[in-house]
Amino acid sequence: MTVEEKLENLLKPTIESMGFEFWGCEYLPAGRHSVLRIYVEKPDEGINVDDCADISRQISAIMDVEDPISTAYMLEVSSPGMERLLFNLEQYRRYEGKTVQIRTAISVLGRRRFKGPMLKVTESHIEIEVDGELFEIPFDVIDKANLVAEF
């Protein structure tokens, strides 16, 4: 289980009990400059700075007691934003048909970076069109995925 999965299991119930959706988290270890980012959302309403502050206080209390990260870190709580990261299958499905940017951990047909419409989402992979070519990218090789803002 990754650090992020442990943190989700620990923090998601509290965030949801406050009326928010736990969108995902990132832990970026960098010694004294480590960062823990927690993304939260309130469907159909969005969140504001006061919401983030309230959630941050609750998360801080849990983190102090449970101590899942033993080193120093900076806690950031925010909205996922317009170019939101995608963390799980449900989120990929929610944005099927939208333009995404994908970075893979290993090469897929000679590429590691993809940007284009996500045409299909299955249990095991996504299909994305890049420059007229269709790529099938398994979830287990996706390193980072996010929406691309469209105006």
C-alpha positions as CSV (number, residue, x, y, z in Angstrom):
1,M,0.0,0.0,0.0
2,T,1.4,3.4,-1.0
3,V,1.7,6.4,1.4
4,E,-1.1,8.0,-0.6
5,E,-3.4,5.0,-0.2
6,K,-2.8,4.9,3.5
7,L,-3.5,8.6,3.8
8,E,-6.7,8.3,1.8
9,N,-7.9,5.5,4.1
10,L,-7.0,7.7,7.1
11,L,-8.4,11.0,6.0
12,K,-11.3,10.3,3.6
13,P,-13.9,9.5,6.3
14,T,-13.3,12.8,8.1
15,I,-13.3,14.9,4.9
16,E,-16.6,13.2,3.8
17,S,-18.2,13.6,7.2
18,M,-17.5,17.4,6.8
19,G,-19.6,17.4,3.5
20,F,-16.7,17.3,1.1
21,E,-15.5,14.8,-1.5
22,F,-11.9,13.5,-1.0
23,W,-10.5,13.9,-4.5
24,G,-7.0,12.6,-3.9
25,C,-3.6,13.3,-2.4
26,E,0.0,13.6,-3.3
27,Y,3.0,13.1,-1.0
28,L,6.1,14.7,-2.4
29,P,9.0,13.7,-0.1
30,A,11.9,16.2,-0.3
31,G,13.5,16.1,3.2
32,R,12.7,19.2,5.1
33,H,10.8,20.5,2.1
34,S,8.3,17.6,1.8
35,V,4.8,18.5,0.8
36,L,1.5,16.7,1.4
37,R,-1.3,18.0,-0.9
38,I,-4.9,17.0,-0.2
39,Y,-7.4,17.8,-2.9
40,V,-11.0,18.2,-1.8
41,E,-14.2,19.2,-3.6
42,K,-17.8,20.0,-2.9
43,P,-19.9,18.9,-5.8
44,D,-21.9,21.6,-7.5
45,E,-20.6,24.2,-5.0
46,G,-16.8,24.3,-5.1
47,I,-14.8,25.1,-2.0
48,N,-13.4,28.3,-0.6
49,V,-10.4,29.4,1.5
50,D,-12.4,29.0,4.8
51,D,-13.3,25.4,3.8
52,C,-9.7,24.6,3.1
53,A,-8.7,26.1,6.5
54,D,-11.3,24.0,8.3
55,I,-10.3,20.8,6.6
56,S,-6.6,21.6,7.2
57,R,-7.3,21.9,10.9
58,Q,-9.1,18.6,11.0
59,I,-6.4,16.8,9.0
60,S,-3.6,18.3,11.1
61,A,-5.2,16.9,14.2
62,I,-5.5,13.4,12.7
63,M,-2.0,13.5,11.4
64,D,-0.6,14.6,14.8
65,V,-2.3,11.6,16.5
66,E,-1.8,8.9,13.8
67,D,1.7,10.2,12.6
68,P,1.6,8.3,9.2
69,I,4.5,10.5,8.0
70,S,7.3,10.6,10.5
71,T,9.3,13.5,8.8
72,A,8.5,17.2,8.6
73,Y,6.2,18.2,5.7
74,M,4.1,21.2,4.6
75,L,0.3,20.4,4.4
76,E,-1.6,22.0,1.6
77,V,-5.4,21.6,1.2
78,S,-7.0,22.8,-2.0
79,S,-9.6,22.3,-4.8
80,P,-8.5,20.0,-7.6
81,G,-8.9,22.9,-9.9
82,M,-9.7,23.0,-13.6
83,E,-6.7,20.9,-14.7
84,R,-7.4,18.4,-11.9
85,L,-5.3,15.3,-11.4
86,L,-7.1,12.0,-11.9
87,F,-6.5,9.5,-9.2
88,N,-9.0,6.6,-9.7
89,L,-11.2,4.8,-12.2
90,E,-14.4,6.7,-11.2
91,Q,-12.7,10.0,-11.9
92,Y,-11.4,8.8,-15.3
93,R,-15.0,7.7,-16.2
94,R,-16.4,11.0,-15.1
95,Y,-14.2,12.8,-17.6
96,E,-14.4,10.3,-20.5
97,G,-14.5,12.2,-23.8
98,K,-12.5,15.1,-22.3
99,T,-8.9,16.1,-23.2
100,V,-6.4,14.7,-20.8
101,Q,-2.6,14.9,-20.4
102,I,-1.0,11.6,-19.4
103,R,2.6,10.8,-18.3
104,T,3.5,7.1,-18.1
105,A,6.2,5.4,-16.0
106,I,7.3,3.3,-19.0
107,S,7.2,3.8,-22.7
108,V,3.9,2.9,-24.5
109,L,4.6,2.4,-28.2
110,G,7.6,4.7,-28.0
111,R,6.0,7.5,-26.0
112,R,5.7,8.5,-22.4
113,R,3.7,11.7,-22.8
114,F,0.2,11.8,-24.3
115,K,-2.3,14.7,-24.8
116,G,-5.6,14.3,-26.4
117,P,-9.2,13.2,-26.0
118,M,-9.8,10.2,-23.7
119,L,-12.1,8.2,-25.9
120,K,-12.7,5.2,-23.7
121,V,-12.2,4.1,-20.1
122,T,-12.3,0.4,-19.2
123,E,-11.5,-1.4,-15.9
124,S,-7.9,-1.9,-17.0
125,H,-6.9,1.0,-19.4
126,I,-7.8,4.2,-21.2
127,E,-7.8,4.9,-24.9
128,I,-6.5,8.3,-25.9
129,E,-6.2,9.8,-29.4
130,V,-3.0,11.7,-30.1
131,D,-2.4,13.3,-33.5
132,G,-4.9,10.9,-35.1
133,E,-3.4,7.8,-33.6
134,L,-5.1,5.7,-30.9
135,F,-3.2,4.6,-27.8
136,E,-4.3,2.1,-25.2
137,I,-2.7,3.0,-21.9
138,P,-3.0,0.5,-18.9
139,F,-3.8,2.2,-15.6
140,D,-0.8,0.5,-13.9
141,V,1.7,2.4,-16.1
142,I,0.1,5.8,-15.7
143,D,2.4,8.0,-13.6
144,K,0.3,11.2,-13.7
145,A,-2.9,12.1,-15.4
146,N,-4.8,15.4,-15.5
147,L,-7.5,17.2,-17.3
148,V,-6.6,19.9,-19.8
149,A,-8.7,23.0,-19.4
150,E,-10.9,23.8,-22.4
151,F,-12.4,27.2,-23.0
